[in-house]
Amino acid sequence: MTDHYALLAPIYERIGMANFAQSVTPRIFQFAQSRLDWSGRRALDLGCGTGASARWLANHGVSVVAIDSSPDMLLQARGSIDTRGLSLTWRQGDIRVI
């Protein structure tokens, strides 16, 4: 079986596939902080893809564990940000069995 994400991963963000995550993550974060007293909490990003949401959250002080089943997507995610000083962990796994 072909790993379609292996083909898609290198161009995923360039072709706009992460646009939704990039636009909605700040709004969800703002809602969680203002309405749910969520400030300073942790996040689990299931199906993180190339890491758009995980990067945003980590850069805003959230402790993030980001999981994806595709090693190619995670390779892109890991290469997209310097995690020094951030609480951001990338994991490969199948979210159906976590």
Biopython code that builds the backbone (N, CA, C, O; Angstrom):
import numpy as np
from Bio.PDB.StructureBuilder import StructureBuilder

atoms = [
    (1, "MET", "N", (0.842, -1.176, 0.000)),
    (1, "MET", "CA", (0.000, 0.000, 0.000)),
    (1, "MET", "C", (0.891, 1.245, 0.000)),
    (1, "MET", "O", (1.857, 1.327, 0.758)),
    (2, "THR", "N", (0.566, 2.178, -0.830)),
    (2, "THR", "CA", (1.313, 3.424, -0.933)),
    (2, "THR", "C", (1.002, 4.323, 0.255)),
    (2, "THR", "O", (-0.154, 4.478, 0.647)),
    (3, "ASP", "N", (2.040, 4.906, 0.817)),
    (3, "ASP", "CA", (1.853, 5.880, 1.886)),
    (3, "ASP", "C", (1.650, 7.239, 1.226)),
    (3, "ASP", "O", (2.617, 7.909, 0.864)),
    (4, "HIS", "N", (0.408, 7.639, 1.074)),
    (4, "HIS", "CA", (0.087, 8.898, 0.397)),
    (4, "HIS", "C", (0.673, 10.098, 1.128)),
    (4, "HIS", "O", (1.020, 11.101, 0.505)),
    (5, "TYR", "N", (0.784, 9.995, 2.441)),
    (5, "TYR", "CA", (1.367, 11.106, 3.191)),
    (5, "TYR", "C", (2.847, 11.280, 2.891)),
    (5, "TYR", "O", (3.378, 12.382, 3.030)),
    (6, "ALA", "N", (3.515, 10.221, 2.484)),
    (6, "ALA", "CA", (4.929, 10.343, 2.105)),
    (6, "ALA", "C", (5.062, 11.265, 0.897)),
    (6, "ALA", "O", (6.032, 12.014, 0.792)),
    (7, "LEU", "N", (4.106, 11.214, -0.001)),
    (7, "LEU", "CA", (4.116, 12.079, -1.174)),
    (7, "LEU", "C", (3.655, 13.501, -0.838)),
    (7, "LEU", "O", (4.154, 14.473, -1.406)),
    (8, "LEU", "N", (2.720, 13.610, 0.072)),
    (8, "LEU", "CA", (2.115, 14.889, 0.404)),
    (8, "LEU", "C", (2.932, 15.711, 1.409)),
    (8, "LEU", "O", (2.930, 16.941, 1.349)),
    (9, "ALA", "N", (3.620, 15.046, 2.316)),
    (9, "ALA", "CA", (4.304, 15.736, 3.422)),
    (9, "ALA", "C", (5.206, 16.884, 2.993)),
    (9, "ALA", "O", (5.120, 17.958, 3.589)),
    (10, "PRO", "N", (6.074, 16.716, 1.983)),
    (10, "PRO", "CA", (6.984, 17.811, 1.633)),
    (10, "PRO", "C", (6.296, 19.071, 1.095)),
    (10, "PRO", "O", (6.869, 20.160, 1.147)),
    (11, "ILE", "N", (5.084, 18.927, 0.586)),
    (11, "ILE", "CA", (4.397, 20.090, 0.004)),
    (11, "ILE", "C", (3.132, 20.486, 0.764)),
    (11, "ILE", "O", (2.449, 21.433, 0.376)),
    (12, "TYR", "N", (2.823, 19.784, 1.819)),
    (12, "TYR", "CA", (1.577, 19.950, 2.570)),
    (12, "TYR", "C", (1.290, 21.409, 2.915)),
    (12, "TYR", "O", (0.202, 21.913, 2.638)),
    (13, "GLU", "N", (2.258, 22.083, 3.516)),
    (13, "GLU", "CA", (2.022, 23.467, 3.921)),
    (13, "GLU", "C", (2.106, 24.425, 2.744)),
    (13, "GLU", "O", (1.378, 25.418, 2.709)),
    (14, "ARG", "N", (2.965, 24.153, 1.790)),
    (14, "ARG", "CA", (3.091, 25.037, 0.616)),
    (14, "ARG", "C", (1.816, 25.111, -0.205)),
    (14, "ARG", "O", (1.522, 26.145, -0.804)),
    (15, "ILE", "N", (1.052, 24.016, -0.237)),
    (15, "ILE", "CA", (-0.180, 24.026, -1.031)),
    (15, "ILE", "C", (-1.407, 24.400, -0.206)),
    (15, "ILE", "O", (-2.538, 24.298, -0.682)),
    (16, "GLY", "N", (-1.178, 24.832, 1.030)),
    (16, "GLY", "CA", (-2.269, 25.356, 1.840)),
    (16, "GLY", "C", (-3.040, 24.360, 2.680)),
    (16, "GLY", "O", (-4.085, 24.704, 3.233)),
    (17, "MET", "N", (-2.554, 23.139, 2.790)),
    (17, "MET", "CA", (-3.275, 22.126, 3.548)),
    (17, "MET", "C", (-3.285, 22.409, 5.051)),
    (17, "MET", "O", (-4.149, 21.894, 5.760)),
    (18, "ALA", "N", (-2.357, 23.206, 5.546)),
    (18, "ALA", "CA", (-2.308, 23.533, 6.979)),
    (18, "ALA", "C", (-3.026, 24.839, 7.290)),
    (18, "ALA", "O", (-3.054, 25.265, 8.444)),
    (19, "ASN", "N", (-3.601, 25.472, 6.292)),
    (19, "ASN", "CA", (-4.234, 26.777, 6.488)),
    (19, "ASN", "C", (-5.342, 26.755, 7.540)),
    (19, "ASN", "O", (-5.460, 27.681, 8.342)),
    (20, "PHE", "N", (-6.144, 25.705, 7.535)),
    (20, "PHE", "CA", (-7.238, 25.634, 8.508)),
    (20, "PHE", "C", (-6.682, 25.580, 9.928)),
    (20, "PHE", "O", (-7.127, 26.323, 10.803)),
    (21, "ALA", "N", (-5.714, 24.703, 10.153)),
    (21, "ALA", "CA", (-5.110, 24.588, 11.487)),
    (21, "ALA", "C", (-4.475, 25.904, 11.909)),
    (21, "ALA", "O", (-4.588, 26.309, 13.066)),
    (22, "GLN", "N", (-3.812, 26.565, 10.981)),
    (22, "GLN", "CA", (-3.161, 27.832, 11.299)),
    (22, "GLN", "C", (-4.167, 28.923, 11.642)),
    (22, "GLN", "O", (-3.877, 29.788, 12.468)),
    (23, "SER", "N", (-5.330, 28.896, 11.030)),
    (23, "SER", "CA", (-6.315, 29.946, 11.298)),
    (23, "SER", "C", (-7.180, 29.653, 12.515)),
    (23, "SER", "O", (-7.566, 30.585, 13.220)),
    (24, "VAL", "N", (-7.491, 28.414, 12.782)),
    (24, "VAL", "CA", (-8.422, 28.100, 13.863)),
    (24, "VAL", "C", (-7.719, 27.937, 15.213)),
    (24, "VAL", "O", (-8.338, 28.187, 16.248)),
    (25, "THR", "N", (-6.471, 27.534, 15.237)),
    (25, "THR", "CA", (-5.783, 27.293, 16.507)),
    (25, "THR", "C", (-5.763, 28.531, 17.401)),
    (25, "THR", "O", (-6.097, 28.411, 18.580)),
    (26, "PRO", "N", (-5.389, 29.713, 16.909)),
    (26, "PRO", "CA", (-5.412, 30.891, 17.794)),
    (26, "PRO", "C", (-6.802, 31.196, 18.348)),
    (26, "PRO", "O", (-6.930, 31.636, 19.491)),
    (27, "ARG", "N", (-7.826, 30.970, 17.561)),
    (27, "ARG", "CA", (-9.191, 31.250, 18.019)),
    (27, "ARG", "C", (-9.632, 30.269, 19.100)),
    (27, "ARG", "O", (-10.274, 30.660, 20.075)),
    (28, "ILE", "N", (-9.288, 29.001, 18.925)),
    (28, "ILE", "CA", (-9.623, 28.001, 19.944)),
    (28, "ILE", "C", (-8.859, 28.298, 21.234)),
    (28, "ILE", "O", (-9.415, 28.208, 22.329)),
    (29, "PHE", "N", (-7.597, 28.648, 21.097)),
    (29, "PHE", "CA", (-6.759, 28.978, 22.251)),
    (29, "PHE", "C", (-7.343, 30.172, 23.007)),
    (29, "PHE", "O", (-7.451, 30.136, 24.233)),
    (30, "GLN", "N", (-7.716, 31.215, 22.291)),
    (30, "GLN", "CA", (-8.289, 32.405, 22.922)),
    (30, "GLN", "C", (-9.589, 32.059, 23.650)),
    (30, "GLN", "O", (-9.820, 32.522, 24.767)),
    (31, "PHE", "N", (-10.428, 31.252, 23.021)),
    (31, "PHE", "CA", (-11.677, 30.830, 23.657)),
    (31, "PHE", "C", (-11.394, 30.043, 24.931)),
    (31, "PHE", "O", (-12.012, 30.288, 25.966)),
    (32, "ALA", "N", (-10.465, 29.104, 24.854)),
    (32, "ALA", "CA", (-10.145, 28.266, 26.009)),
    (32, "ALA", "C", (-9.602, 29.102, 27.161)),
    (32, "ALA", "O", (-9.941, 28.856, 28.319)),
    (33, "GLN", "N", (-8.780, 30.066, 26.862)),
    (33, "GLN", "CA", (-8.231, 30.928, 27.918)),
    (33, "GLN", "C", (-9.289, 31.835, 28.526)),
    (33, "GLN", "O", (-9.331, 32.010, 29.744)),
    (34, "SER", "N", (-10.131, 32.404, 27.702)),
    (34, "SER", "CA", (-11.084, 33.394, 28.213)),
    (34, "SER", "C", (-12.310, 32.774, 28.871)),
    (34, "SER", "O", (-12.866, 33.357, 29.803)),
    (35, "ARG", "N", (-12.733, 31.629, 28.415)),
    (35, "ARG", "CA", (-13.982, 31.043, 28.919)),
    (35, "ARG", "C", (-13.784, 29.844, 29.829)),
    (35, "ARG", "O", (-14.642, 29.552, 30.662)),
    (36, "LEU", "N", (-12.670, 29.151, 29.681)),
    (36, "LEU", "CA", (-12.495, 27.890, 30.399)),
    (36, "LEU", "C", (-11.344, 27.919, 31.403)),
    (36, "LEU", "O", (-11.006, 26.885, 31.979)),
    (37, "ASP", "N", (-10.735, 29.094, 31.623)),
    (37, "ASP", "CA", (-9.585, 29.224, 32.514)),
    (37, "ASP", "C", (-8.528, 28.177, 32.183)),
    (37, "ASP", "O", (-8.037, 27.479, 33.070)),
    (38, "TRP", "N", (-8.187, 28.071, 30.924)),
    (38, "TRP", "CA", (-7.305, 27.029, 30.418)),
    (38, "TRP", "C", (-5.834, 27.444, 30.417)),
    (38, "TRP", "O", (-4.966, 26.644, 30.068)),
    (39, "SER", "N", (-5.552, 28.667, 30.797)),
    (39, "SER", "CA", (-4.201, 29.211, 30.735)),
    (39, "SER", "C", (-3.182, 28.310, 31.425)),
    (39, "SER", "O", (-3.396, 27.861, 32.551)),
    (40, "GLY", "N", (-2.074, 28.052, 30.736)),
    (40, "GLY", "CA", (-0.982, 27.281, 31.309)),
    (40, "GLY", "C", (-1.174, 25.785, 31.277)),
    (40, "GLY", "O", (-0.476, 25.064, 31.990)),
    (41, "ARG", "N", (-2.066, 25.314, 30.502)),
    (41, "ARG", "CA", (-2.382, 23.887, 30.461)),
    (41, "ARG", "C", (-1.588, 23.164, 29.388)),
    (41, "ARG", "O", (-0.741, 23.748, 28.711)),
    (42, "ARG", "N", (-1.880, 21.898, 29.252)),
    (42, "ARG", "CA", (-1.224, 21.045, 28.268)),
    (42, "ARG", "C", (-2.189, 20.719, 27.127)),
    (42, "ARG", "O", (-3.408, 20.795, 27.276)),
    (43, "ALA", "N", (-1.595, 20.349, 25.970)),
    (43, "ALA", "CA", (-2.419, 19.979, 24.812)),
    (43, "ALA", "C", (-1.872, 18.707, 24.187)),
    (43, "ALA", "O", (-0.663, 18.475, 24.160)),
    (44, "LEU", "N", (-2.775, 17.902, 23.693)),
    (44, "LEU", "CA", (-2.441, 16.708, 22.935)),
    (44, "LEU", "C", (-2.979, 16.930, 21.532)),
    (44, "LEU", "O", (-4.188, 17.055, 21.338)),
    (45, "ASP", "N", (-2.084, 16.979, 20.554)),
    (45, "ASP", "CA", (-2.465, 17.232, 19.164)),
    (45, "ASP", "C", (-2.457, 15.895, 18.428)),
    (45, "ASP", "O", (-1.405, 15.404, 18.019)),
    (46, "LEU", "N", (-3.639, 15.317, 18.268)),
    (46, "LEU", "CA", (-3.775, 14.026, 17.601)),
    (46, "LEU", "C", (-3.923, 14.226, 16.106)),
    (46, "LEU", "O", (-4.774, 14.994, 15.658)),
    (47, "GLY", "N", (-3.101, 13.539, 15.336)),
    (47, "GLY", "CA", (-3.103, 13.724, 13.887)),
    (47, "GLY", "C", (-2.490, 15.063, 13.540)),
    (47, "GLY", "O", (-3.054, 15.825, 12.755)),
    (48, "CYS", "N", (-1.339, 15.351, 14.120)),
    (48, "CYS", "CA", (-0.727, 16.683, 14.018)),
    (48, "CYS", "C", (-0.218, 17.036, 12.631)),
    (48, "CYS", "O", (0.041, 18.209, 12.363)),
    (49, "GLY", "N", (-0.068, 16.074, 11.750)),
    (49, "GLY", "CA", (0.425, 16.372, 10.402)),
    (49, "GLY", "C", (1.777, 17.040, 10.450)),
    (49, "GLY", "O", (2.697, 16.534, 11.093)),
    (50, "THR", "N", (1.910, 18.161, 9.785)),
    (50, "THR", "CA", (3.192, 18.867, 9.748)),
    (50, "THR", "C", (3.365, 19.807, 10.946)),
    (50, "THR", "O", (4.356, 20.534, 11.020)),
    (51, "GLY", "N", (2.426, 19.798, 11.867)),
    (51, "GLY", "CA", (2.609, 20.469, 13.142)),
    (51, "GLY", "C", (2.168, 21.907, 13.257)),
    (51, "GLY", "O", (2.620, 22.599, 14.169)),
    (52, "ALA", "N", (1.321, 22.389, 12.391)),
    (52, "ALA", "CA", (0.922, 23.800, 12.424)),
    (52, "ALA", "C", (0.320, 24.192, 13.771)),
    (52, "ALA", "O", (0.719, 25.202, 14.350)),
    (53, "SER", "N", (-0.620, 23.422, 14.270)),
    (53, "SER", "CA", (-1.246, 23.751, 15.558)),
    (53, "SER", "C", (-0.268, 23.573, 16.707)),
    (53, "SER", "O", (-0.199, 24.415, 17.603)),
    (54, "ALA", "N", (0.484, 22.487, 16.687)),
    (54, "ALA", "CA", (1.446, 22.217, 17.754)),
    (54, "ALA", "C", (2.479, 23.333, 17.853)),
    (54, "ALA", "O", (2.827, 23.762, 18.953)),
    (55, "ARG", "N", (2.965, 23.800, 16.722)),
    (55, "ARG", "CA", (3.943, 24.894, 16.725)),
    (55, "ARG", "C", (3.347, 26.156, 17.341)),
    (55, "ARG", "O", (3.973, 26.802, 18.182)),
    (56, "TRP", "N", (2.149, 26.498, 16.922)),
    (56, "TRP", "CA", (1.519, 27.709, 17.429)),
    (56, "TRP", "C", (1.332, 27.616, 18.943)),
    (56, "TRP", "O", (1.679, 28.541, 19.678)),
    (57, "LEU", "N", (0.785, 26.498, 19.396)),
    (57, "LEU", "CA", (0.539, 26.323, 20.824)),
    (57, "LEU", "C", (1.838, 26.370, 21.628)),
    (57, "LEU", "O", (1.907, 27.051, 22.651)),
    (58, "ALA", "N", (2.862, 25.655, 21.174)),
    (58, "ALA", "CA", (4.138, 25.634, 21.880)),
    (58, "ALA", "C", (4.749, 27.032, 21.949)),
    (58, "ALA", "O", (5.321, 27.416, 22.969)),
    (59, "ASN", "N", (4.628, 27.781, 20.872)),
    (59, "ASN", "CA", (5.153, 29.150, 20.862)),
    (59, "ASN", "C", (4.372, 30.099, 21.765)),
    (59, "ASN", "O", (4.821, 31.213, 22.035)),
    (60, "HIS", "N", (3.212, 29.660, 22.228)),
    (60, "HIS", "CA", (2.399, 30.466, 23.128)),
    (60, "HIS", "C", (2.350, 29.872, 24.535)),
    (60, "HIS", "O", (1.403, 30.112, 25.285)),
    (61, "GLY", "N", (3.371, 29.100, 24.884)),
    (61, "GLY", "CA", (3.546, 28.635, 26.249)),
    (61, "GLY", "C", (2.805, 27.385, 26.654)),
    (61, "GLY", "O", (2.802, 27.031, 27.833)),
    (62, "VAL", "N", (2.176, 26.705, 25.713)),
    (62, "VAL", "CA", (1.451, 25.479, 26.027)),
    (62, "VAL", "C", (2.412, 24.299, 25.916)),
    (62, "VAL", "O", (3.235, 24.244, 25.002)),
    (63, "SER", "N", (2.304, 23.366, 26.840)),
    (63, "SER", "CA", (3.069, 22.126, 26.777)),
    (63, "SER", "C", (2.328, 21.173, 25.839)),
    (63, "SER", "O", (1.184, 20.804, 26.108)),
    (64, "VAL", "N", (2.972, 20.774, 24.743)),
    (64, "VAL", "CA", (2.286, 20.041, 23.683)),
    (64, "VAL", "C", (2.956, 18.688, 23.413)),
    (64, "VAL", "O", (4.180, 18.594, 23.320)),
    (65, "VAL", "N", (2.138, 17.657, 23.290)),
    (65, "VAL", "CA", (2.553, 16.378, 22.734)),
    (65, "VAL", "C", (1.780, 16.234, 21.432)),
    (65, "VAL", "O", (0.549, 16.248, 21.422)),
    (66, "ALA", "N", (2.514, 16.097, 20.334)),
    (66, "ALA", "CA", (1.902, 16.022, 19.005)),
    (66, "ALA", "C", (2.152, 14.636, 18.418)),
    (66, "ALA", "O", (3.289, 14.165, 18.376)),
    (67, "ILE", "N", (1.094, 13.996, 17.971)),
    (67, "ILE", "CA", (1.163, 12.608, 17.499)),
    (67, "ILE", "C", (0.619, 12.511, 16.080)),
    (67, "ILE", "O", (-0.417, 13.091, 15.756)),
    (68, "ASP", "N", (1.335, 11.768, 15.239)),
    (68, "ASP", "CA", (0.860, 11.466, 13.893)),
    (68, "ASP", "C", (1.344, 10.072, 13.521)),
    (68, "ASP", "O", (2.384, 9.626, 14.006)),
    (69, "SER", "N", (0.611, 9.393, 12.680)),
    (69, "SER", "CA", (1.004, 8.051, 12.259)),
    (69, "SER", "C", (2.017, 8.062, 11.125)),
    (69, "SER", "O", (2.706, 7.067, 10.900)),
    (70, "SER", "N", (2.113, 9.166, 10.415)),
    (70, "SER", "CA", (2.991, 9.240, 9.246)),
    (70, "SER", "C", (4.395, 9.716, 9.625)),
    (70, "SER", "O", (4.560, 10.841, 10.096)),
    (71, "PRO", "N", (5.395, 8.876, 9.424)),
    (71, "PRO", "CA", (6.755, 9.315, 9.718)),
    (71, "PRO", "C", (7.189, 10.483, 8.827)),
    (71, "PRO", "O", (8.002, 11.308, 9.244)),
    (72, "ASP", "N", (6.663, 10.557, 7.625)),
    (72, "ASP", "CA", (7.024, 11.638, 6.713)),
    (72, "ASP", "C", (6.438, 12.974, 7.156)),
    (72, "ASP", "O", (7.095, 14.009, 7.049)),
    (73, "MET", "N", (5.206, 12.952, 7.651)),
    (73, "MET", "CA", (4.616, 14.180, 8.174)),
    (73, "MET", "C", (5.392, 14.645, 9.406)),
    (73, "MET", "O", (5.656, 15.837, 9.565)),
    (74, "LEU", "N", (5.752, 13.709, 10.269)),
    (74, "LEU", "CA", (6.516, 14.073, 11.466)),
    (74, "LEU", "C", (7.910, 14.584, 11.119)),
    (74, "LEU", "O", (8.437, 15.460, 11.805)),
    (75, "LEU", "N", (8.498, 14.057, 10.085)),
    (75, "LEU", "CA", (9.799, 14.558, 9.641)),
    (75, "LEU", "C", (9.689, 16.031, 9.262)),
    (75, "LEU", "O", (10.555, 16.835, 9.610)),
    (76, "GLN", "N", (8.630, 16.377, 8.554)),
    (76, "GLN", "CA", (8.391, 17.783, 8.202)),
    (76, "GLN", "C", (8.134, 18.610, 9.463)),
    (76, "GLN", "O", (8.657, 19.715, 9.604)),
    (77, "ALA", "N", (7.334, 18.075, 10.366)),
    (77, "ALA", "CA", (7.005, 18.795, 11.597)),
    (77, "ALA", "C", (8.262, 19.058, 12.423)),
    (77, "ALA", "O", (8.487, 20.177, 12.885)),
    (78, "ARG", "N", (9.066, 18.037, 12.603)),
    (78, "ARG", "CA", (10.285, 18.188, 13.409)),
    (78, "ARG", "C", (11.246, 19.209, 12.798)),
    (78, "ARG", "O", (11.944, 19.921, 13.521)),
    (79, "GLY", "N", (11.279, 19.276, 11.492)),
    (79, "GLY", "CA", (12.174, 20.209, 10.817)),
    (79, "GLY", "C", (11.636, 21.622, 10.722)),
    (79, "GLY", "O", (12.335, 22.524, 10.260)),
    (80, "SER", "N", (10.395, 21.823, 11.156)),
    (80, "SER", "CA", (9.753, 23.125, 10.981)),
    (80, "SER", "C", (9.948, 24.081, 12.153)),
    (80, "SER", "O", (9.565, 25.247, 12.063)),
    (81, "ILE", "N", (10.533, 23.611, 13.241)),
    (81, "ILE", "CA", (10.649, 24.450, 14.432)),
    (81, "ILE", "C", (11.813, 23.985, 15.290)),
    (81, "ILE", "O", (12.083, 22.790, 15.405)),
    (82, "ASP", "N", (12.489, 24.944, 15.885)),
    (82, "ASP", "CA", (13.529, 24.655, 16.869)),
    (82, "ASP", "C", (12.822, 24.538, 18.209)),
    (82, "ASP", "O", (12.267, 25.521, 18.700)),
    (83, "THR", "N", (12.831, 23.364, 18.805)),
    (83, "THR", "CA", (12.068, 23.133, 20.028)),
    (83, "THR", "C", (12.829, 23.510, 21.301)),
    (83, "THR", "O", (12.301, 23.360, 22.402)),
    (84, "ARG", "N", (14.058, 23.993, 21.159)),
    (84, "ARG", "CA", (14.787, 24.411, 22.369)),
    (84, "ARG", "C", (14.006, 25.514, 23.068)),
    (84, "ARG", "O", (13.614, 26.508, 22.456)),
    (85, "GLY", "N", (13.792, 25.316, 24.357)),
    (85, "GLY", "CA", (13.055, 26.292, 25.146)),
    (85, "GLY", "C", (11.547, 26.117, 25.092)),
    (85, "GLY", "O", (10.815, 26.830, 25.779)),
    (86, "LEU", "N", (11.077, 25.183, 24.287)),
    (86, "LEU", "CA", (9.641, 24.923, 24.180)),
    (86, "LEU", "C", (9.315, 23.562, 24.779)),
    (86, "LEU", "O", (10.170, 22.678, 24.830)),
    (87, "SER", "N", (8.110, 23.402, 25.219)),
    (87, "SER", "CA", (7.648, 22.110, 25.693)),
    (87, "SER", "C", (6.832, 21.472, 24.566)),
    (87, "SER", "O", (5.602, 21.514, 24.563)),
    (88, "LEU", "N", (7.550, 20.885, 23.617)),
    (88, "LEU", "CA", (6.925, 20.297, 22.434)),
    (88, "LEU", "C", (7.584, 18.959, 22.147)),
    (88, "LEU", "O", (8.793, 18.876, 21.928)),
    (89, "THR", "N", (6.775, 17.924, 22.151)),
    (89, "THR", "CA", (7.257, 16.574, 21.908)),
    (89, "THR", "C", (6.512, 15.987, 20.722)),
    (89, "THR", "O", (5.283, 16.024, 20.669)),
    (90, "TRP", "N", (7.269, 15.442, 19.767)),
    (90, "TRP", "CA", (6.682, 14.778, 18.595)),
    (90, "TRP", "C", (6.718, 13.273, 18.836)),
    (90, "TRP", "O", (7.733, 12.741, 19.284)),
    (91, "ARG", "N", (5.621, 12.588, 18.541)),
    (91, "ARG", "CA", (5.546, 11.136, 18.690)),
    (91, "ARG", "C", (4.880, 10.530, 17.459)),
    (91, "ARG", "O", (3.928, 11.080, 16.904)),
    (92, "GLN", "N", (5.404, 9.393, 17.056)),
    (92, "GLN", "CA", (4.743, 8.651, 15.977)),
    (92, "GLN", "C", (3.867, 7.589, 16.615)),
    (92, "GLN", "O", (4.309, 6.854, 17.498)),
    (93, "GLY", "N", (2.630, 7.514, 16.166)),
    (93, "GLY", "CA", (1.726, 6.507, 16.701)),
    (93, "GLY", "C", (0.378, 6.578, 16.026)),
    (93, "GLY", "O", (0.029, 7.556, 15.366)),
    (94, "ASP", "N", (-0.361, 5.511, 16.214)),
    (94, "ASP", "CA", (-1.715, 5.380, 15.692)),
    (94, "ASP", "C", (-2.683, 5.821, 16.775)),
    (94, "ASP", "O", (-2.782, 5.164, 17.811)),
    (95, "ILE", "N", (-3.392, 6.907, 16.561)),
    (95, "ILE", "CA", (-4.268, 7.442, 17.604)),
    (95, "ILE", "C", (-5.438, 6.500, 17.928)),
    (95, "ILE", "O", (-6.106, 6.664, 18.948)),
    (96, "ARG", "N", (-5.672, 5.540, 17.079)),
    (96, "ARG", "CA", (-6.755, 4.601, 17.341)),
    (96, "ARG", "C", (-6.411, 3.621, 18.461)),
    (96, "ARG", "O", (-7.300, 2.962, 19.000)),
    (97, "VAL", "N", (-5.130, 3.520, 18.814)),
    (97, "VAL", "CA", (-4.724, 2.550, 19.843)),
    (97, "VAL", "C", (-4.060, 3.205, 21.042)),
    (97, "VAL", "O", (-3.462, 2.524, 21.875)),
    (98, "ILE", "N", (-4.164, 4.527, 21.132)),
    (98, "ILE", "CA", (-3.544, 5.231, 22.264)),
    (98, "ILE", "C", (-4.428, 5.123, 23.469)),
    (98, "ILE", "O", (-4.091, 5.648, 24.530)),
]
sb = StructureBuilder()
sb.init_structure("model")
sb.init_model(0)
sb.init_chain("A")
sb.init_seg("    ")
for serial, (resi, resn, name, xyz) in enumerate(atoms, 1):
    if name == "N":
        sb.init_residue(resn, " ", resi, " ")
    sb.init_atom(name, np.array(xyz, "f"), 0.0, 1.0, " ", f" {name:<3s}", serial, name[0])
structure = sb.get_structure()
